[in-house]
Amino acid sequence: MKGLISITRVKVSKDLTNARVFYSVLGSAADRRSVARFIESVTPMVQRHVVEGLKIRVAPKVSFTYDDGIEKQDSVSKLIDSALASDRRDSKPGQDDE
C-alpha cells in the first residue's frame, strides 16, 4: 500500500451512536483505491479498539469516508492561477482599466 493517509476530520453524532472518520490520501488514484481497500479491511479492528477504549455504555459505530476536499481546493487554486495568468497575458502595458 502506497500513499500518505491523513485523517482530516471526525464527525460524531449527538447521540454518540455514529462516528464518521474522513480521510485523504496523498498519492495516485491507484493509491487511493488501495488505501480504501485497506481501511475497509481494518474497520472491524478499529471498531473493536473504540469499543474497548471508551468507557461508555454504547460506543459509536465507526465508518470511514474519503474526503476529496483537498483535491477540490487544489482544483480551484489551479483555476484561479490559470485565470490570473490569462489576465496577465491579455492585458497590455500602459492601458488603464476604464
C-alpha positions as CSV (number, residue, x, y, z in Angstrom):
1,M,0.0,0.0,0.0
2,K,1.4,3.4,-1.0
3,G,0.2,6.9,-0.2
4,L,0.2,9.1,2.8
5,I,-3.1,8.8,4.7
6,S,-4.4,11.8,6.7
7,I,-7.4,11.9,9.0
8,T,-9.0,15.2,8.0
9,R,-11.9,15.3,10.5
10,V,-14.2,13.2,12.5
11,K,-18.0,13.8,12.9
12,V,-19.7,12.2,15.9
13,S,-23.4,12.1,16.1
14,K,-25.0,13.9,19.0
15,D,-26.3,10.7,20.5
16,L,-22.7,9.2,20.1
17,T,-24.0,6.2,18.0
18,N,-22.0,7.0,14.9
19,A,-18.5,8.3,14.2
20,R,-17.7,9.2,10.6
21,V,-13.9,9.5,10.0
22,F,-12.9,11.5,7.0
23,Y,-9.5,10.8,5.4
24,S,-7.5,11.9,2.5
25,V,-4.7,10.2,0.6
26,L,-1.6,11.8,-0.9
27,G,-0.9,9.7,-4.0
28,S,-2.3,8.4,-7.2
29,A,-5.9,7.1,-7.9
30,A,-4.5,3.6,-7.5
31,D,-3.1,4.6,-4.1
32,R,-6.5,5.9,-3.1
33,R,-8.2,2.6,-4.1
34,S,-5.5,0.6,-2.3
35,V,-6.0,2.7,0.9
36,A,-9.8,2.4,0.6
37,R,-9.5,-1.4,0.5
38,F,-7.1,-1.4,3.4
39,I,-9.3,0.8,5.5
40,E,-12.3,-1.4,4.7
41,S,-10.3,-4.5,5.9
42,V,-9.3,-2.9,9.2
43,T,-12.5,-1.2,10.1
44,P,-13.7,-4.1,12.3
45,M,-10.4,-3.9,14.3
46,V,-10.7,-0.2,14.7
47,Q,-14.3,-0.7,15.9
48,R,-13.1,-3.2,18.5
49,H,-10.5,-0.7,19.7
50,V,-13.1,2.0,20.0
51,V,-15.4,-0.2,22.0
52,E,-12.6,-1.4,24.3
53,G,-11.1,2.1,24.7
54,L,-14.2,4.0,25.5
55,K,-15.8,3.7,28.9
56,I,-19.4,4.4,27.8
57,R,-22.4,2.1,27.6
58,V,-22.8,2.4,23.8
59,A,-19.8,3.0,21.6
60,P,-20.2,4.8,18.2
61,K,-20.2,2.7,15.1
62,V,-17.1,3.8,13.1
63,S,-17.3,4.4,9.4
64,F,-14.7,5.9,7.0
65,T,-15.3,8.3,4.1
66,Y,-12.8,9.6,1.6
67,D,-12.5,13.4,1.9
68,D,-11.9,15.0,-1.5
69,G,-11.8,18.5,-0.1
70,I,-8.1,18.8,-0.6
71,E,-8.4,17.8,-4.3
72,K,-11.3,20.3,-4.8
73,Q,-9.2,23.1,-3.1
74,D,-6.3,22.2,-5.4
75,S,-8.5,22.3,-8.5
76,V,-9.9,25.7,-7.5
77,S,-6.4,27.0,-6.9
78,K,-5.3,25.9,-10.3
79,L,-8.3,27.6,-12.0
80,I,-7.6,30.8,-10.2
81,D,-3.9,30.6,-11.2
82,S,-4.9,30.0,-14.8
83,A,-7.3,32.9,-14.8
84,L,-4.7,35.2,-13.4
85,A,-2.1,34.1,-15.9
86,S,-4.7,34.6,-18.7
87,D,-5.4,38.1,-17.5
88,R,-1.7,39.0,-17.4
89,R,-1.3,37.8,-21.0
90,D,-4.4,39.7,-22.2
91,S,-3.6,43.0,-20.5
92,K,-1.3,45.3,-22.4
93,P,1.2,47.5,-20.7
94,G,0.2,51.1,-20.3
95,Q,-3.5,50.5,-20.6
96,D,-5.8,51.6,-17.8
97,D,-9.0,49.8,-17.0
98,E,-11.9,52.0,-17.6
